[in-house]
């Protein structure tokens, strides 16, 4: 039997579905422990959360999937896992359950738990500004409170009567306002006087298999047009490293792409331009103040489903472009070239990347815009994002004590 909950030892549940959620969960656990030193944390989480004292009931990889087709093929297993998890959490009766991102899985879990009388929080708002705003109402039926990473999100929820809080973006805390290119190049043993391209083709092995060859081919085309260019390719994990190594072959020499074990943060800081897959990496490159080219392609079936259902409400995909428009830089502004689906080819990726290298004035304007967006993500918050999120969760913990 678990120990009885006390005023300083609440039982709290967290459910994270990906590596980024594991980091958010770990930061939240650390911040909540400052408020509740003897709290117990249960649910689904990864290595970072477990290192912070989290008791994970399932492997976080159970929830790490890629695209509509992949989710559908694993649906029976996911439904069984969700049913079992809901039953275990209802039996455990945590003071608050925090679903971290993974909305396709977590919102269904949160709804059932809320209907069973548990307090629920959804941490990281789904992209209601891009995909059907009325989903905010559905999210409000699942979560007592939504914790938002972007300042334009709470007003959308307010229009639908949902309690949402802007807690700041944790990545905005981790990047300095003025980035240290020289220090990053020293760390990676790169010369200070050569152009550097960082290539980040994705964080999952499934993404690398689908996208990696196009990114590597594009980088080689850029290198062929720019003698002296150094290309660095940080691998997110061992599986990604092995897949990239196969794609890149055994080419040696300064002009050959160099595969790194991790160090994506340092690679971005060291670079003049970044070529990357759409996703969180685009936000990181923005916070590193690095001009970038974004490319992505989902399976044709996934793309047709999204278009057929008229799900996408924006004509830009990467977060820097979305934030620039939401922040008043212009309804049609495009800071970051985006090459999606049929435009996602090595030739087009290389052409856009070379365009940035060859236009220093444009790069300077992009860096200035990225500085403004970084300030907006920090807002006027004096606390770090993890602490702000912990405050919002702790309010609900205290409310359960009447």
N, C-alpha and C positions, 0 to 999 in steps of 0.2 A: 504493500500500500504506500502511495506517495505521502510525504509529510503534510499535515494539515496546513492550509494557507493561513498566514498571519498578516498583520498590517504591513510588515516590512518584507514579507516573503510571498508575494502574489505568484500564482501560476499563470504564465503567459505563453500563448501559442503563436508561432510564426510559420509561414509557409512560403518558401522561396523556390523558384523553379529554374533559375539559371545562374551563371556565375555572377552577373551583375547584381542579381537579387541577393546572392550570398554575401556580397560586400555590403550592400545596404543593410541586410539583416545583422551582420556582425557589428556595424557602426551603431545600429539601434540598440542591440543588446548591451554594448559597452555603455552607452548613454543611459539606458534604463537601470543598469546596475548602480550607477551613481545615485539614483533615486531609491532603488530597492536592492540593497547589497545582497540579500539572501533570496532574491527571486529565482524561480525555476522556469526554464524555457524549454518548450517541447514543440514537435511538429516535423517539418521537412526543411533541411538546410544542408549547406555544404561544409567544406573544410574550415572556412573562415569562421562561420557561425559556431561550429563545434569547438574550435580553438578558444572561442569566447565563452564556452561553458554551455553550449546548446546540446540538447538531447534529440538527435534526429531519428525519427522512426522509420524513414525510408531514404533511399539514395536519391539525391537531388537530380541525378541523371534521368530518373524516371519521368521528369517533366520537361526535359530539354529536347524539344523537337523543332522542326524547321519546315514551315509552310503548311498549307491546307492538306495536301496529299499525304504528307508524312503523319500529320495528326490523325487523319481518317484511318490510316492503316494501323494505328496503335489505339484506336478508340475503345475497343472492348477492355483492354488492360487498364486504360486511364479511368474508365467508368468504375471498374472494380476497385481500383485504388481510391478513388474519390469516395465511394460508398463506405469503404472500410475506415478511411480517415475521418469522415464525418461522424461515424459511430464512435470512434475512439475519443474524439474531441468532445462530443456531447457527454460521454461518460466521465471524462476528466474534468469538465466544467472550468476551463480557464477563465480568468477575469476578463481578458480581452484576447481576441484572435486577430492577428495581423497577416493579411495576404499581401505578399510582396510581388508586385508586377504579375506576370503569368495570368492575365485576365481570363483567358479561355478556360482555365482550370479553376483559378481562385474565386472568381465571382460566383460560380455555381456552388462552391463549398461555403463561401461566406453567406449566401442567401439561405441555405439550409440551416446553417448554424444560427443565423439571426432569427429565423422562424422558430428555432428551438429555444430562444431566449438568451443567447450569448451575445455579447457586444463584439462588433466586428469593425475592422479598419481595413481599407484598401490603400496600400502604400505604392505610389506611382500610378497616376491617372492614365487610363488608356487614352489614346489620341483623339479625344472628343472634338478637337479643333480641326481634325482632318477627316474623321470617319463618323458620319451621322451623329450630329450633336444630341439628338433625342436619346441616345444611349445613356446620357447622364442620368435620366430618370431611372433606367434599369439598374445602373450602378448604385444609385441611392437606395434601391430596394434591397441591395445586397450588403451595403456597408453603412454603418452608423456615421462614419466619417471617412473622407477621402483625403489623403495627403498628397499634395501636388508638388512637382519639381519645377514647374514653370509658372511664372506670374500671370500669364493670360488664362490659366485654367480655372481658378476659383470663381471668377465672374460668370463663366459658362454654367457651372454647377448651381450658382446662386439663382440663375434664371429658372432652374428646375427644382428649387427648394431643397437642395442637397447641401449638407454641411461639408465644406471643403476648405482646406488650409494650405497656403503656400508655405512650404518649409525650407525652401532653398534647394539647390541642386548640389549633392555631395561632391560632384566632380569640380564644381566651381571653387570649393574649398581647397582642392588638392593641386590646383594650378596657380602659380604666381601670376600677378597682373603683368609683370615684365618677365618674359621667359629667358632662360639661360642657355642660349644656343652653344656658346663656347664650352660651358661645363658639360653639356650633353655630348658634344663631339669628343671632348677629352675622355669621357667615360667609355664611349664606344670606339675609341682609338681611330677617330676620323680626322683628316686634315681640316684646318680652319679655312683654307683658301680654295676649296673646290665646291662645286654645286652638289647638293645631296637630295636624292629623292627617296622618301620612305613609302613603302608599299604595304598596305594592310588589307589582304584579300578576304578577311573574315575571321571569326573566332571559333567556328565549329568545323570539324572535319567534313561534314556534309556540304557546307558552304564552299570550302576549298575545292572539293571535287567538282562542284558546279561552276565556280567562278574563277578559281585560281589560275588556270592556264591563260585565260584572257588577260588577267592582270599581269602575269609574268611576261607574256608576249608583248604587252603594251610597254612595260618597263624596258625591255630589251630594245624596242623601237626608239624609245626616248634616248636611251644610252647611245644608240648608233648615231643619232643626230646631234648628240652633245658629247664630244670627246672630253674625257676627264670626269664625267659624272660618276658619282658613287651611288649605288642603289642598295638600300638596306631593307630587309624583309623580316620583321619580327614575327615569330610564331607564338600564338596564344598559349599553346600547351603541347605536350609530347605528341599527341595524335596529329595535331595540325602540323607540327614540325616534320613528322615522318611523311605526311602527304605532300607538303611543299618540297621536301628534299627530293622526292621522286619526280615531281614536276620540273624542278630546276636543273636536275642532272648534276654532273660533276665539273661544270665549268669553273675555272680558277682565274685569278688575276684581278686587278683593281677594278676593271670595268665590268666584271661579272656580278650579278646580284649576290649579295651577302646575306645568308640566312642567320637570324639571331635566335637565341633561346630566350623568348620573352622580351622584356625591355621595350615594349611598345611606347611607353611614355617618353623614354629617352630618345627613341627613334624619331618621334614626332618633333621633339624639341630640337634635335640635331638637323632636321631637314629644312630645306628651303621651300619645298612643295611636297604635299602628301597625296598619294593616289590610294583610294580606299573604297571598301564596300560600305554602302549606306547602313546606318545604324549608330550605335553609341560612339563608335570611333570617330564619326564626323563631329560630334559634339566635343570630344576630346581634342581633336585637331583644332577646332575653333578656339577652345580655351588655351591651347598652346600657341595661338595666334599664327597659325600656319595656313597659307592659301592651299586649297585642296581641289581635287577632282573626285567626284563621287560616282560610282557605278554599281549597278545591281541588276540581277535578273532572277525572278522566281520561275518556277515551272510554268509552262504555258497554260496548264489546267488551272493552277492557282490564280494566274493573272486573268484568265477569262472569267473565272467565277467572280472575282472582285469587280471587274468591269460590268459583267452581266447584272450584278446586283446593285450597281451604281453606288458602291460602298465608299469610294474615294472622293472627298470633297475639296481637294486641293490639287493644284497642278505642279507643286513642288514636293519633294520627298525628304530631303535632308534637313536635319534640325537647324543648321545655321540659316538656311533660307526661310524656313517657317518662322523662326524667332525674329529674323530681320523684318519680315512683313508684320508680324504681330506687334513688334516694338515700334512701329511707325516709320520704318525706313522707306516705305513705299509698297503699294499693293502688288507691283509687278517686279520688284527688285529680285535679282538672282545673284547672290554673292558667290555661290558655288556652282560650277558646271555640273550638271547631272546627266548621266548617260544610262538610261534604263531600257530593259527589254531589248528590242531590236537595235537600239542605239548602243547597246553594250557590246562593242567590238574592240579588239586590240587597236585597230587603226584610229577609231574615234577617241578612245581613251588616250592614246599617245598624242594625238593632235591637240586635245584640250590641255594636256599636261605641258606640252611644249609651249603652248600659248601663254601659260602662266610664267614659265621660266623666262620667256622672252619679253615680258612686259612688267618692268619693275614698278612703274607708276601704278598699274592695276594691283600689283601685290601690296603696295603700301596702302592703298585705299581699303583693301580687304582687311589688312591687319588693323587699321583704325576702327573699322566697323566691328570686328571681332572683339576689340577692347570694350566697346560700348555694350555689346551683348554679354560679355563676362560680368561687367558691373551690374547689369540688369538681373542676372541669375543669382548674384549675391544679394541684390537689393540693398536695403538698409539694415539687414539682419546682423545683429551683433554676435549671435551664437552660430555655431556650425550647424549644418543641415541635420546631422544625427541628433543633436540636442533639441532642435526645434521639433523634429519628429517624435522624440521621446516625450517632450512636454505634451504634445497632442494626444499621445497614447496614455500618458499618466493621468490626464484629465478624465479619461473614460474609466481607467482603473479606479480612481477615487470616486467616481459617480456610482460605481457598482457597490460601494460600501455605504451608500446612503447618507 
